Amino acid sequence: MIRIISAALRATVQDRGRFGQLRAGVPPSGPADPFAFAAANALVGNDPDAAAIEIVGSPFTFRCDDRRVIAVTGRDVALRLRDRIAGWTAVFARAGEEVRIVAGERSRFGYLAVSGGITTDTVLGSRATYLPARLGRALQAGDALPIGAMRVDPTRAGRTLVAPEYQDEQVRAITGPHAERFTEEALAVFLSSTFQVDASSDRMATRLGGPDVVARQGEILTCGVLAGAVQVPSGGAPIVLLADHQATGGYPVIATIITADLGRVAQRLPGEPLRFVRVARDRAVAALRDERRAFAAIA
């Protein structure tokens, strides 16, 4: 068992997502920062489908009943056991040892993976928490969560991964399905402007302020949407959909953030800048392959 001593501002169990339920209006949920989540599981030797804990705020403190390899990833995060240990590092934790996860000033989402994975009950085929529909709940001090059998040797401790450049304000995007709804001038504004993250951003979407990006007149049919879609409402302020996005949307999608950069959007703090750079599909695929190679290197 993993026993929660303090649960920070908010902590939830997440796996890769609840796929196949959008038809019923249930979003995939899962991690807001997919790369950091996957990296935490890879560092401790878990399968990619294993569940971990997404943490907002600080401190998050816990202990495990038996020895485990643990890792915390995300933006500006660290572990404190006997000493302070940088994030993105696999660490050996003894049975009953109190571990504290510390979030810095630039932190937004952190991910704690424990060897064996969190093995709470599945709902609709997933352990991902979706608070608006009460699929799971926020963790609290005193909670005890089951974890799977440890399958890795403690010598795995010390392995590291390089964190993304979270400070980089540029994110890559491919042309969206409704690009023809925008004039060349509007597309130029979208690709040349610096936007600021709005304080109303959450796990559903990162909302942006800045120059208006105006679509051509006329409505579009409501269509399915996915994480990374950049919608442009009638007011002209772009919205980047994230893990808890709605099932359908009626705003034109000007671009789609590539999978490799989606976490860097989610990790931006209110007031921080964000710029879009258009890339071709092959660049998006290559970036995803680079991620997989990095994980394979520590297997």
C-alpha positions as a Markdown table, in Angstrom:
| # | Residue | x | y | z |
|---|---|---|---|---|
| 1 | Met | 0.0 | 0.0 | 0.0 |
| 2 | Ile | 1.0 | 3.6 | -0.5 |
| 3 | Arg | -0.2 | 5.8 | 2.4 |
| 4 | Ile | -0.9 | 9.5 | 1.8 |
| 5 | Ile | 0.2 | 11.8 | 4.7 |
| 6 | Ser | -0.5 | 15.1 | 3.0 |
| 7 | Ala | -2.1 | 15.5 | -0.5 |
| 8 | Ala | -0.9 | 19.0 | -1.6 |
| 9 | Leu | -3.5 | 21.3 | -3.3 |
| 10 | Arg | -4.9 | 18.5 | -5.4 |
| 11 | Ala | -3.8 | 14.9 | -6.2 |
| 12 | Thr | -5.5 | 12.3 | -8.3 |
| 13 | Val | -4.9 | 8.9 | -9.7 |
| 14 | Gln | -4.4 | 8.9 | -13.5 |
| 15 | Asp | -3.5 | 6.3 | -16.1 |
| 16 | Arg | -3.0 | 7.0 | -19.8 |
| 17 | Gly | -6.7 | 7.7 | -20.2 |
| 18 | Arg | -10.2 | 6.4 | -20.5 |
| 19 | Phe | -10.4 | 5.8 | -24.3 |
| 20 | Gly | -13.4 | 4.7 | -26.2 |
| 21 | Gln | -16.0 | 6.6 | -24.1 |
| 22 | Leu | -16.2 | 9.9 | -26.0 |
| 23 | Arg | -19.3 | 8.6 | -27.8 |
| 24 | Ala | -21.0 | 8.6 | -24.3 |
| 25 | Gly | -19.7 | 12.1 | -23.5 |
| 26 | Val | -16.9 | 10.9 | -21.2 |
| 27 | Pro | -13.5 | 12.5 | -22.0 |
| 28 | Pro | -10.3 | 10.5 | -21.8 |
| 29 | Ser | -8.9 | 12.4 | -18.8 |
| 30 | Gly | -5.4 | 10.9 | -18.0 |
| 31 | Pro | -2.4 | 13.1 | -17.4 |
| 32 | Ala | -2.4 | 16.8 | -18.4 |
| 33 | Asp | 1.3 | 16.3 | -19.2 |
| 34 | Pro | 1.5 | 12.9 | -21.0 |
| 35 | Phe | 5.3 | 13.0 | -21.5 |
| 36 | Ala | 6.1 | 13.6 | -17.8 |
| 37 | Phe | 3.6 | 10.9 | -16.8 |
| 38 | Ala | 5.1 | 8.3 | -19.2 |
| 39 | Ala | 8.6 | 9.3 | -18.1 |
| 40 | Ala | 7.8 | 8.6 | -14.4 |
| 41 | Asn | 6.5 | 5.2 | -15.2 |
| 42 | Ala | 9.4 | 4.4 | -17.5 |
| 43 | Leu | 11.9 | 5.4 | -14.8 |
| 44 | Val | 10.5 | 3.0 | -12.2 |
| 45 | Gly | 10.1 | 0.2 | -14.8 |
| 46 | Asn | 6.3 | 0.2 | -15.0 |
| 47 | Asp | 4.2 | -0.7 | -18.0 |
| 48 | Pro | 3.0 | 2.4 | -20.0 |
| 49 | Asp | -0.6 | 1.5 | -18.9 |
| 50 | Ala | 0.2 | 1.7 | -15.2 |
| 51 | Ala | -1.5 | 4.3 | -13.0 |
| 52 | Ala | 0.4 | 7.0 | -11.2 |
| 53 | Ile | -0.5 | 10.1 | -9.2 |
| 54 | Glu | -0.9 | 13.6 | -10.7 |
| 55 | Ile | 0.0 | 16.3 | -8.1 |
| 56 | Val | -0.8 | 20.0 | -8.1 |
| 57 | Gly | 0.9 | 22.1 | -5.4 |
| 58 | Ser | 3.1 | 21.1 | -2.5 |
| 59 | Pro | 3.8 | 19.3 | -0.3 |
| 60 | Phe | 2.7 | 15.8 | -1.2 |
| 61 | Thr | 3.9 | 13.4 | 1.4 |
| 62 | Phe | 3.6 | 9.6 | 1.6 |
| 63 | Arg | 5.1 | 6.3 | 2.7 |
| 64 | Cys | 5.0 | 2.8 | 1.2 |
| 65 | Asp | 4.5 | -0.4 | 3.3 |
| 66 | Asp | 7.4 | -2.1 | 1.5 |
| 67 | Arg | 10.4 | -1.0 | -0.4 |
| 68 | Arg | 9.8 | 0.6 | -3.8 |
| 69 | Val | 11.5 | 2.4 | -6.6 |
| 70 | Ile | 9.8 | 5.8 | -7.1 |
| 71 | Ala | 10.2 | 8.8 | -9.4 |
| 72 | Val | 8.7 | 12.2 | -9.7 |
| 73 | Thr | 8.5 | 14.1 | -12.9 |
| 74 | Gly | 6.9 | 17.4 | -14.1 |
| 75 | Arg | 7.9 | 21.0 | -14.1 |
| 76 | Asp | 10.1 | 22.2 | -11.2 |
| 77 | Val | 9.6 | 19.2 | -8.9 |
| 78 | Ala | 12.0 | 17.4 | -6.5 |
| 79 | Leu | 11.9 | 14.6 | -4.0 |
| 80 | Arg | 13.0 | 14.7 | -0.4 |
| 81 | Leu | 14.0 | 11.5 | 1.5 |
| 82 | Arg | 17.2 | 11.5 | 3.4 |
| 83 | Asp | 18.4 | 14.3 | 1.0 |
| 84 | Arg | 16.8 | 16.5 | -1.6 |
| 85 | Ile | 16.9 | 14.7 | -5.0 |
| 86 | Ala | 16.1 | 16.3 | -8.3 |
| 87 | Gly | 13.1 | 15.2 | -10.3 |
| 88 | Trp | 13.3 | 12.9 | -13.3 |
| 89 | Thr | 15.4 | 10.5 | -11.3 |
| 90 | Ala | 14.5 | 7.0 | -10.1 |
| 91 | Val | 15.0 | 6.6 | -6.3 |
| 92 | Phe | 14.9 | 3.7 | -3.9 |
| 93 | Ala | 12.6 | 4.2 | -1.0 |
| 94 | Arg | 12.7 | 1.9 | 2.1 |
| 95 | Ala | 9.6 | 0.4 | 3.7 |
| 96 | Gly | 7.9 | 3.0 | 5.9 |
| 97 | Glu | 10.2 | 5.8 | 4.8 |
| 98 | Glu | 8.5 | 9.2 | 4.6 |
| 99 | Val | 8.9 | 10.8 | 1.2 |
| 100 | Arg | 8.0 | 14.4 | 0.4 |
| 101 | Ile | 7.5 | 15.8 | -3.1 |
| 102 | Val | 8.4 | 19.4 | -3.3 |
| 103 | Ala | 6.9 | 21.7 | -6.0 |
| 104 | Gly | 8.8 | 24.8 | -6.9 |
| 105 | Glu | 7.4 | 28.2 | -7.9 |
| 106 | Arg | 7.1 | 27.2 | -11.6 |
| 107 | Ser | 5.5 | 23.9 | -11.0 |
| 108 | Arg | 2.0 | 23.1 | -12.3 |
| 109 | Phe | 1.6 | 19.3 | -12.7 |
| 110 | Gly | 3.8 | 16.7 | -11.1 |
| 111 | Tyr | 3.7 | 12.9 | -11.5 |
| 112 | Leu | 4.6 | 10.3 | -8.9 |
| 113 | Ala | 5.2 | 6.8 | -10.1 |
| 114 | Val | 5.7 | 3.8 | -7.8 |
| 115 | Ser | 7.1 | 0.5 | -9.0 |
| 116 | Gly | 4.2 | -1.8 | -9.5 |
| 117 | Gly | 1.8 | 1.0 | -10.3 |
| 118 | Ile | -1.3 | 2.2 | -8.4 |
| 119 | Thr | -3.9 | -0.6 | -8.7 |
| 120 | Thr | -7.2 | 1.1 | -7.6 |
| 121 | Asp | -10.4 | -0.3 | -9.2 |
| 122 | Thr | -11.0 | 0.5 | -12.8 |
| 123 | Val | -14.2 | 2.4 | -14.0 |
| 124 | Leu | -15.1 | 2.2 | -17.6 |
| 125 | Gly | -11.9 | 0.4 | -18.3 |
| 126 | Ser | -9.6 | 3.0 | -16.7 |
| 127 | Arg | -8.2 | 4.2 | -13.4 |
| 128 | Ala | -8.1 | 7.8 | -14.6 |
| 129 | Thr | -9.8 | 10.4 | -12.4 |
| 130 | Tyr | -12.4 | 12.7 | -13.9 |
| 131 | Leu | -13.6 | 14.9 | -11.1 |
| 132 | Pro | -16.6 | 16.6 | -12.9 |
| 133 | Ala | -18.3 | 13.3 | -13.4 |
| 134 | Arg | -17.1 | 11.8 | -10.0 |
| 135 | Leu | -15.1 | 9.1 | -11.7 |
| 136 | Gly | -12.6 | 8.8 | -8.9 |
| 137 | Arg | -11.9 | 11.6 | -6.4 |
| 138 | Ala | -9.2 | 13.9 | -5.1 |
| 139 | Leu | -6.8 | 12.1 | -2.7 |
| 140 | Gln | -6.8 | 13.1 | 0.9 |
| 141 | Ala | -4.5 | 12.7 | 3.9 |
| 142 | Gly | -5.1 | 9.3 | 5.4 |
| 143 | Asp | -5.9 | 7.5 | 2.1 |
| 144 | Ala | -4.2 | 4.2 | 1.5 |
| 145 | Leu | -3.9 | 3.0 | -2.2 |
| 146 | Pro | -3.1 | -0.5 | -3.4 |
| 147 | Ile | 0.0 | -0.9 | -5.5 |
| 148 | Gly | 1.1 | -3.8 | -7.7 |
| 149 | Ala | 3.9 | -6.3 | -7.0 |
| 150 | Met | 7.4 | -4.8 | -7.4 |
| 151 | Arg | 9.0 | -6.1 | -10.6 |
| 152 | Val | 12.3 | -4.2 | -10.7 |
| 153 | Asp | 15.6 | -4.4 | -8.9 |
| 154 | Pro | 16.5 | -1.6 | -6.5 |
| 155 | Thr | 19.7 | -1.1 | -8.6 |
| 156 | Arg | 17.4 | 0.7 | -11.0 |
| 157 | Ala | 17.6 | 3.7 | -8.7 |
| 158 | Gly | 19.7 | 6.5 | -10.1 |
| 159 | Arg | 18.5 | 6.3 | -13.7 |
| 160 | Thr | 17.5 | 9.7 | -15.1 |
| 161 | Leu | 15.7 | 11.3 | -18.0 |
| 162 | Val | 16.1 | 14.8 | -19.3 |
| 163 | Ala | 13.1 | 17.0 | -18.6 |
| 164 | Pro | 11.5 | 19.0 | -21.5 |
| 165 | Glu | 12.4 | 22.6 | -22.0 |
| 166 | Tyr | 9.4 | 23.8 | -20.0 |
| 167 | Gln | 10.7 | 27.4 | -20.2 |
| 168 | Asp | 10.6 | 27.4 | -24.0 |
| 169 | Glu | 7.5 | 29.4 | -25.0 |
| 170 | Gln | 7.3 | 27.9 | -28.5 |
| 171 | Val | 5.2 | 24.8 | -29.1 |
| 172 | Arg | 4.9 | 22.9 | -32.4 |
| 173 | Ala | 1.5 | 22.5 | -34.1 |
| 174 | Ile | 0.2 | 21.0 | -37.4 |
| 175 | Thr | -2.4 | 22.6 | -39.5 |
| 176 | Gly | -5.9 | 22.1 | -38.1 |
| 177 | Pro | -8.9 | 20.6 | -39.9 |
| 178 | His | -10.7 | 23.9 | -40.2 |
| 179 | Ala | -7.7 | 26.0 | -41.4 |
| 180 | Glu | -9.7 | 27.1 | -44.5 |
| 181 | Arg | -12.0 | 28.9 | -42.2 |
| 182 | Phe | -9.3 | 31.5 | -41.5 |
| 183 | Thr | -7.8 | 34.1 | -43.9 |
| 184 | Glu | -4.1 | 34.2 | -44.6 |
| 185 | Glu | -3.9 | 37.3 | -42.4 |
| 186 | Ala | -5.6 | 35.5 | -39.5 |
| 187 | Leu | -3.2 | 32.5 | -39.8 |
| 188 | Ala | -0.3 | 34.9 | -39.9 |
| 189 | Val | -1.5 | 36.5 | -36.6 |
| 190 | Phe | -1.9 | 33.0 | -35.0 |
| 191 | Leu | 1.7 | 31.9 | -36.0 |
| 192 | Ser | 3.5 | 35.2 | -35.4 |
| 193 | Ser | 1.9 | 36.4 | -32.1 |
| 194 | Thr | 2.8 | 35.9 | -28.5 |
| 195 | Phe | -0.2 | 34.8 | -26.4 |
| 196 | Gln | -0.5 | 34.8 | -22.6 |
| 197 | Val | -1.9 | 31.9 | -20.6 |
| 198 | Asp | -5.2 | 33.0 | -18.9 |
| 199 | Ala | -5.8 | 32.4 | -15.2 |
| 200 | Ser | -8.9 | 30.4 | -16.0 |
| 201 | Ser | -6.9 | 27.6 | -17.6 |
| 202 | Asp | -7.4 | 24.1 | -16.1 |
| 203 | Arg | -7.2 | 20.4 | -17.0 |
| 204 | Met | -9.9 | 21.0 | -19.6 |
| 205 | Ala | -8.1 | 23.6 | -21.6 |
| 206 | Thr | -5.4 | 26.2 | -21.6 |
| 207 | Arg | -7.0 | 29.5 | -22.5 |
| 208 | Leu | -5.0 | 32.3 | -24.1 |
| 209 | Gly | -5.1 | 36.0 | -24.3 |
| 210 | Gly | -3.5 | 38.2 | -26.9 |
| 211 | Pro | -4.3 | 39.3 | -30.5 |
| 212 | Asp | -7.7 | 38.2 | -31.8 |
| 213 | Val | -7.6 | 35.4 | -34.4 |
| 214 | Val | -10.8 | 35.9 | -36.4 |
| 215 | Ala | -12.4 | 33.1 | -38.3 |
| 216 | Arg | -14.5 | 33.6 | -41.4 |
| 217 | Gln | -18.3 | 34.1 | -40.9 |
| 218 | Gly | -20.5 | 31.1 | -40.8 |
| 219 | Glu | -21.1 | 28.2 | -38.4 |
| 220 | Ile | -19.5 | 24.8 | -38.5 |
| 221 | Leu | -21.1 | 21.5 | -37.6 |
| 222 | Thr | -20.3 | 20.3 | -34.1 |
| 223 | Cys | -17.6 | 17.7 | -34.4 |
| 224 | Gly | -15.4 | 15.4 | -32.2 |
| 225 | Val | -12.4 | 17.0 | -30.6 |
| 226 | Leu | -9.2 | 15.7 | -29.0 |
| 227 | Ala | -6.5 | 16.9 | -26.7 |
| 228 | Gly | -4.2 | 19.4 | -28.4 |
| 229 | Ala | -6.9 | 20.9 | -30.7 |
| 230 | Val | -6.7 | 24.7 | -30.8 |
| 231 | Gln | -10.2 | 26.0 | -31.0 |
| 232 | Val | -11.0 | 29.6 | -31.8 |
| 233 | Pro | -14.3 | 30.9 | -30.4 |
| 234 | Ser | -16.1 | 33.9 | -31.9 |
| 235 | Gly | -14.2 | 36.2 | -29.6 |
| 236 | Gly | -10.9 | 35.3 | -31.2 |
| 237 | Ala | -9.0 | 34.0 | -28.2 |
| 238 | Pro | -7.5 | 30.6 | -28.9 |
| 239 | Ile | -8.2 | 27.6 | -26.5 |
| 240 | Val | -5.9 | 24.6 | -26.4 |
| 241 | Leu | -7.8 | 21.5 | -25.3 |
| 242 | Leu | -6.3 | 19.2 | -22.7 |
| 243 | Ala | -7.0 | 15.9 | -21.0 |
| 244 | Asp | -10.4 | 16.7 | -19.6 |
| 245 | His | -11.7 | 18.2 | -22.9 |
| 246 | Gln | -15.3 | 18.0 | -23.9 |
| 247 | Ala | -16.5 | 15.3 | -26.3 |
| 248 | Thr | -17.5 | 17.6 | -29.1 |
| 249 | Gly | -17.0 | 21.2 | -30.1 |
| 250 | Gly | -18.5 | 23.8 | -32.4 |
| 251 | Tyr | -15.6 | 26.2 | -32.7 |
| 252 | Pro | -13.2 | 25.9 | -35.7 |
| 253 | Val | -9.9 | 24.2 | -35.0 |
| 254 | Ile | -7.1 | 26.2 | -36.5 |
| 255 | Ala | -4.2 | 23.9 | -35.4 |
| 256 | Thr | -3.4 | 20.8 | -33.4 |
| 257 | Ile | -0.5 | 20.7 | -30.9 |
| 258 | Ile | 1.8 | 17.8 | -31.6 |
| 259 | Thr | 1.7 | 15.1 | -28.9 |
| 260 | Ala | 5.3 | 15.7 | -27.9 |
| 261 | Asp | 4.6 | 19.3 | -26.9 |
| 262 | Leu | 1.2 | 19.0 | -25.3 |
| 263 | Gly | 2.6 | 18.7 | -21.8 |
| 264 | Arg | 4.5 | 22.0 | -22.3 |
| 265 | Val | 1.3 | 23.7 | -23.0 |
| 266 | Ala | -0.4 | 22.2 | -19.9 |
| 267 | Gln | 2.5 | 23.2 | -17.7 |
| 268 | Arg | 2.5 | 26.9 | -18.6 |
| 269 | Leu | 1.5 | 29.1 | -15.7 |
| 270 | Pro | -1.0 | 32.0 | -15.9 |
| 271 | Gly | 0.6 | 35.0 | -17.4 |
| 272 | Glu | 3.4 | 33.0 | -19.1 |
| 273 | Pro | 3.8 | 33.5 | -22.9 |
| 274 | Leu | 3.1 | 30.9 | -25.6 |
| 275 | Arg | 3.9 | 30.9 | -29.3 |
| 276 | Phe | 2.9 | 28.5 | -32.0 |
| 277 | Val | 5.2 | 27.1 | -34.7 |
| 278 | Arg | 3.8 | 25.2 | -37.6 |
| 279 | Val | 5.5 | 21.9 | -38.5 |
| 280 | Ala | 4.7 | 19.1 | -41.0 |
| 281 | Arg | 3.2 | 15.8 | -39.9 |
| 282 | Asp | 6.5 | 14.0 | -40.3 |
| 283 | Arg | 8.2 | 16.3 | -37.7 |
| 284 | Ala | 5.4 | 15.5 | -35.3 |
| 285 | Val | 5.9 | 11.7 | -35.8 |
| 286 | Ala | 9.7 | 12.0 | -35.5 |
| 287 | Ala | 9.3 | 13.9 | -32.2 |
| 288 | Leu | 7.1 | 11.1 | -30.8 |
| 289 | Arg | 9.6 | 8.5 | -31.9 |
| 290 | Asp | 12.4 | 10.4 | -30.1 |
| 291 | Glu | 10.3 | 10.2 | -26.9 |
| 292 | Arg | 9.9 | 6.4 | -27.3 |
| 293 | Arg | 13.7 | 6.0 | -27.9 |
| 294 | Ala | 14.4 | 7.9 | -24.7 |
| 295 | Phe | 12.2 | 5.6 | -22.7 |
| 296 | Ala | 13.6 | 2.5 | -24.3 |
| 297 | Ala | 17.1 | 3.6 | -23.3 |
| 298 | Ile | 16.3 | 3.3 | -19.6 |
| 299 | Ala | 14.3 | 0.0 | -19.8 |
